[in-house]
């Protein structure tokens, strides 16, 4: 692995936590969600946003919960779907 990639991974671990911890937490969250919500209930944009929001929640749980980017990303994915929802 190049020194540059190693440096990036070391830096990311400070905010995102240990990759194994993050992967375990995120996959458990996705498993729970997928077991409770019928897949066909969501369109592609909604499903991807949920996956990414759960991914960010995994980073919050495994890493630095005070890293603002995690929270901003969650808001951004929610906004992407909100903008595509039909207004009632």
GIURJO-V985522 format. One record per helix or strand of 3 or more residues. SS is the DSSP state (@ for helix, = for strand). FROM is the first residue (numbers start at 1). LEN is the number of residues. If there is no record, write none. Layout:
BEGIN
{{SS	FROM	LEN} {SS	FROM	LEN}}
END
This chain:
BEGIN
{{@	3	14} {@	19	18} {@	39	3} {@	44	19} {@	68	15}}
END
